[in-house]
Amino acid sequence: MAAPTLPPQSTDEAFPPSLMADLRRTYATGRTKTLEWRLGQLDALIRLFEEREADISAAIEADLGRAGFDAWLGDIASTKGEAVYARKNLKKWMRKQRASLPMTQLPGRAWMQFEPLGVVLVIGPWNYPVYLTLGPLVAAIAAGNCAVLKPSELAPVSSKLMADLVPRYLDADAIKVVEGDAAVTQGLLALGFDHAVFTGGTEVGRKVMAAAAPTLTPVTLELGGKSPTFVAADADLAVTARRIAWSKFLNSGQTCIAPDYIMVDSSIADALVDKIKSTIAEFRADKSESTTRIVNERQFARLNAYLSSTTGRVALGGGTDAASCGIEPTIVIDPAPDDALMQDEIFGPILPIITVDSPEAAIDFVNSRPKPLAFYVFTKSKSLAQRMIDAIPSGGAVVNNCAIHVLIPQLPFGGVGDSGMGAYHGKWGFEALSHRKSVLAKPTKPDLRLQYPPYSARDMKWLRRLF
């Protein structure tokens, strides 16, 4: 698909004043609550990915320079997998969940049932523009909600493609796409949605939460964070180097769960650095350019400033090309803890590697900072891996790999502290965008007189025993 050039969109024209009323009207018909509607929409979304794979890949390449297998894995297979999993399990998720009753409430029945929240807002980011916009939509559909999708304006071709395809494949009365900038997002949040899902940086997440507060809109915030990796002395260095290099430099490092920095046991530090360097060379053997593309000039300037100001030693790369917003895959050895490179989420192809003397030193270093979105540990010791996972609070954790937990719909995905709040994927997304209603059903008989006033001394004695 040819990449169209998009004109800027006026905030005033971004969405009609009747947007929320129209969606509320659709929701009030009750059709989105049915199993048939939910399954039909999931089927249509799966078909969208099957029929429009080439168009989606072209849009991802136009926006980010990520093509071929990387575009397929990051935005197509990942989202389609979520939809297929939800399609397979939805009927089971929707069942009532029975609950037991205490003796004092017998006879009777109790259960929990899941109800749609109503109208959900999904605010997508630019780095995986399709996956992180349509992925949360899977949860919204599975839960039976209407939805508004707000793709990132920083991935304009992908945004335009979703605005074109979503109403063609999905229920256009129940699912809307609104394009625009941050002002449009603020305008949408002011409408008073029943839930908002935002994926992006921590600082913007704070603004989203503040904008949602006046309408008491609950939020799921999938934010960033400096996800650390610890490599123990007993780690398999060849495997470790491959898995770190692949997950770090995928999408030019512009991945929220990429390993942000490495802590390595000092006894194997030089060997690990050499392995990662040779692995990067192997992975890039077919590349004609030495740099990888950064999404825009603003992000390029930020990353270039990190390189210019670091106190660490550049062991690989470091070259930049302002004309193409390109930066070479770069390794920086032992930057100071107060370097900007070690303070802010990098979100680019720069990998700091710091040496530590022990796992305890690594634990202390990570725990002196905000809680990360993910933590990765490479070791052959199950006990060491578990000890570190237990000691380091993080949104998620992976042993002997990085980032792939996001592709498993059986696991909840979310952050903690500065890296986010709430979780979704699979059943967890269905529940996050549903209301878990508690229901108690009682027969009219027996109807004991002693539970009603006025209470005699004897009544109160028995009631105290019962309750």
N, C-alpha and C positions, 0 to 999 in steps of 0.2 A: 504494500500500500504506500502510495506517495505521501510524504509528510507535508500536510497543509500548513500554510502560514496563518497564524491566528491573530485577528485584530484584538486590541484590548477591549475588555468588556466593562461597561459602566456599571457601577454598583447599583444605581437606580433601576437598571434593567435586568438585574441578575435573577430576580424571582418576582412573580406577581404577588400583589398584596393578599390575594386569596389563597396562597399556597397552603397554609396550615388549615384553613377552613375546608379546602377541597380534600385534603388528606383525612381530616377528621370525618368528613362526610363519607368518604370511602370506607374508613374503618368502621363507622357506625352501621354499615350494611351487614357486617359480620362475616363477609366472605373470606377475609384474610385469616380468620380463626380456624377455618376448616382444615382438616388433614389434606383434603384433595387440592385446595389452593396451594398450600405449602409445598406439597410434593410436585405439583405442576410447575411452580416457580423454580424449584431446585432443578427439575429436569430441563427447563428452559435455559437456566444458567449453565448447566453442563453442556448443553447443545451450543451455546454461545462460544464456549471455549473450544469445542470440537470444530465448529465451522469457521471461526474467526481467528484461529491461531496465527496465521500469517499476518493478519492486520495488527494483532496485538504485538507480535514480535517486532514489526516494523515501527510501531509507535514507541516501544521501549527503546529501540535503537536510536530513533530520532531524538528522543528526550535525553537519553543517558549514555548512548554509545554502547549499550549492553545488548549483544546480539546472540543469535544461535541458541546453543544449549543453555547459556546463562539466563537469557530472557525466558526461555521455556520453563526452566526450573524455578526461577525466582518469582515469576508472576502468573504463569499459566498452570503448570502442574500442581503448584502449591494451592492455588485457589480452587481448581477443579477437584483436587483431592478432598478439600474441606466440604465441598458440595456433595460429592459422592458419599462421603462418610455420613453426613447429615441425612441424606436421602435414605441410606440403609437403616439408620437407627431412629429416625424421627418418631415412628409410631410407638416405639418403646419409651422414648423420652416423654411423650405426651400422656402416658398412662398416669392415673391417680396413684399416689403412694400412700398405702395404708399406715396408720399409726396406732399404737396400743393406747389403752386408757387405764388410768388408775382405778382402783376398786370403787372409789367414791363417785366416779362418773359412769359406772355401769348401772343399767344397760345403756348402750349407745355405740356409735361408730364414729371414727375419726379418720380423716385423710387430708392429704395435701394435693392440690391440683395446680397446674401451671397455666397461667393466663397471659396473653400478650400485654405488653405495657401500653401500646397504642401507636404512637408515631416516634420513630427513632432517627436521630441524626448521626451520620458517619462522616467524619472529617478526615480525609486521607492525606498522606504525605507524598513527597515527590520521589523518594528513593526506590520504592517498590510500588509504583502508583496504582497498578491494577490489583495486586494481591492485597495490599493494605487498605484498599477501598472496597473491593468486592468480597474480600474475605469476611470482614465484619457483617456485610450484607447477608451472607449465608446464615449467620446467627440470627439476624433480624427476621429473615424469612422463616427460618425454622421455628422461631418463637411466635410467628403469626402477626408480625407488626407491619404497618406501613413504614416507609423509610424515605429519607432525603439523603442523597450522596453529594458531598462537596469534595470533588477531587482537588489536588493541589494545582495551583496556577503555575508552579515552577516546573511541572511536567505537562506542558500545554497540549502536545499532540495526544498523549494518553488521555488527558481530560476530555478533549474534544471527541475522541473515539468512544469513550464511555457515554458521553452525552448523546451520541448518535446511536449506539448499539443497545443501551439499556432499555429505552422505550420500544425498540423493535422486538426484543426478545421477552421482556418481562411486562407485568401488568402496569401499564403507564398511568393508571389512575391511583395506584398504590405506591409506586416507587418512582421517585423523581430524581433527576440530576441537576444540580445547580452549580454553574461555573462562576469563578470570580476570585478575588483576592481576600486578604485578611479582613477588610471592611465588610465583605459579604458574609464571611464566617461570623463576625460579630452580629450582623443583622439577623442571621439565621438563629443564633443562640438566643436572641431576644424574643423569638417567637414562642418559646416555652415548649420544648419537646419533652417527651416522657423519659428519654435517656439520650445521652450523647456519647459517642465513642470517638476519641481523638488519638491519633498516632502522630508523634512528632517530638520536638525537643522539650526539655524540662521547663525552660523559661516560657515558651509559648503555652505549654500545658497549664502553667499557673494562670495565664491570661484567659484561657478557655474556661478554667474552673471558676474564675472570678466573674466571667460573663454569664456563666450558667447559674450562678448563685441567686440573682434576683428573681428568677422564675423557679427556683428550687429544682432545677433539672439535674438528676443524678448523672454522674460522669464515670466512664471508664477511660483512664488515661494510660496509654502505652507510650512511655517516654524513653529517653535514652539513658546514658550513664556509661562510665568508664568500666566496661566489663573486663575484669582481670583474668589472667591465666597463670597458673603455677605449674612449672615443669620440675618434677622431682629428679633426684640423681639417678633413679632406677628406670626412668622413662625410656621407651623405645624411641630413639632420636629420629630415625628415618620416618616412622609413622607420624610422630609428633610434628616434625617439620612440614610434612605434606599437609596435614590437617590444619595446622595453624596458617600456613601460607594460603591455602585454598580459601578458607573462611575469612581471613583478614583482607585479602586483595580482591575478592569477588565484588563486582559493582564498584570498583575503585575504592574499596574500603568504606563505601557509603551505606553501611548496614548497621542498624542499631544494636544488634547482638554480635557484631564482629568482635573478636578479641582486641580490646583497646590497647592493652600493654601486657608484656610478658614478665613474670618474675621467674627467674631460673636459678636453681642451685648453683653456687659459684664453681663447684667442681666440674660441671659440664657446660658452663656458659659458652666458652669458645667453640666447643664442638656443636652446640645447638645453633649458634649464629652461622657457622659454616654450612650446616645442613639446610637451614632456611634459605641462605643465599643461593646455594646450588639448586634448591627446589624451585625458587622463583625463576632462575634462568631456564630450568627445564620446562616449567609451565608456560613461559613466554617465548619459547623457541620459535614459534610460528608468527610472532608479532613483528611487524615492520617498524613500529614506533616504540621508542623507549618509555614514553609517558602513558599514563592512563587518564581518561577524561574526567574532569570534575564538573559538576552540574552547571555552575555559573561563575561569573567573575567574582561575586561576593565570597562564595565558598573558597574559590581558588586563592583569593587574597588572604583570607583567614589562615588557611593551611600554609601558605608561603610565609606568613608572619611567624607561625610556629617554628618552621625550619630556620628562619633567620635568627630567631632569638634563643634557640635551644643551647643549653650548656653541654649537651651530650655529644658524643662522637658519631658522626655519620659513617656507618660501616658499609652501606650500600645505597645507591641512588642519590637522592637529594636534588636532582636536576628538575627544572621546571620550564614550562613553555607558556607564557602568558597569552600568546596568540590563540592557542587551542585550549586554554584552561587545562593544560596537562601537567601532571606531576609523576615522576618516576616512582615505582615501588621503592620505599625507603626504609632502612633500618637505622635506628638511633640508639646507641649504647649508653646506658647509665646517665640519662638526663637528670637534673636536679629535681627533687620532689616538688619544688615550687615553680618549675618551668610551666609556662602556659600549656605546653605539650602534655604535661602530667596533671594539670588542673582541670582542663576542659575536655569534653568528649571530642575525640579527634575527628571521626567521621570522614576519613580519607585514607590514602594509601601510605600512611606513615606508621611504623611499628616500633615503639620504644621497647627496649629490652633492658631490664635492670637485674642485677645480680643480688641474691640474698643468701644468707648463711644457713637458713633453716626454714622448715615449714612454719614454725612459730613466728619468724620474722615476717614472712609473707602474710600471715593472718593479721598480725598487728598493723602492717602497712595498709591492707585493704580496709580494715575496720576503723582506721583513723579517718576515713573518707566517707562520702555519702554512699548509701547502699546501691550496689550495681544492679543492672537488669539481668545479668548472667554472670556466673563464675565457672571457669573451666580448670580442671586439674588433670595433669598427665602423670600417671604413676602405675606401676604394676601391683602396688599394695592396696588392696581393698580397704584395709583399716585406715591407712593414711588418707585415702580419698574420702572416706566417710567422715573422718575426724575434721577435715578441712571444710567439707560441705556443711557439717553441723556448726562449725565455728564462724563461718562467714555468711551473714544474711545476704540473700540475693533473690531476685525474682525467680530465677531458675538456675540449674546447675547441670553440667555434663562432665562425665568422666571419660578421658581419653578421646575427646573430640570437641568440636566447637560448633555452636549455632544450630545444629541439626534438630534439636528438640522442638524448634518452631514448626517443623514439618509433621509433627505427630499429633493428630487431632484427639487422641485419647488422653493427652496431657493438657492441663490448663496452661495458658501462656499469659504472663503479666509481670508487672514490676512490683517493687516495694519501696516505700519512702520516696526519694527523689526520682526513682526510675519508674514510678507509676502507681496506679491503684486499680484494683479490679483485675479480672482475667477473663479470657474467652478462649475460643477454639472448641470444636466438638460439642459435647454435652454441656461444657462449662459456658460456652457462648449462648446456647439455648437457655440455660438457667439465668445467665446474667441479664438477658433481655426479656425475661418473663417475670411475672409476679407469682411468687409461691404463696398461694392462698391456703390458709388453714380452715378446715371445715369440721364442725362437730354436729352430728345428727343424733337427736334424742327422741325416744318414744314419749307419748303423753302419759303413759302409765308404766310403772308406779309413779305416783306424785305425792311424796311423803309430806304430811302436814307440818312436821317439826322444822322443815327448812324455811318456813315463812314466819314473819312476825305476827303478833307479839311472841317473844320467846320466854318460856318459863325457865326456871332454874334447871329443871330436868332436861328441857330441850337443849339448852346451852351446853350442858354436860355431855350429851350425846353428840352434838355438833362438833365439839372440841375433839372428841375421840375420832370422829369420822374424818375431819379435815386437818 
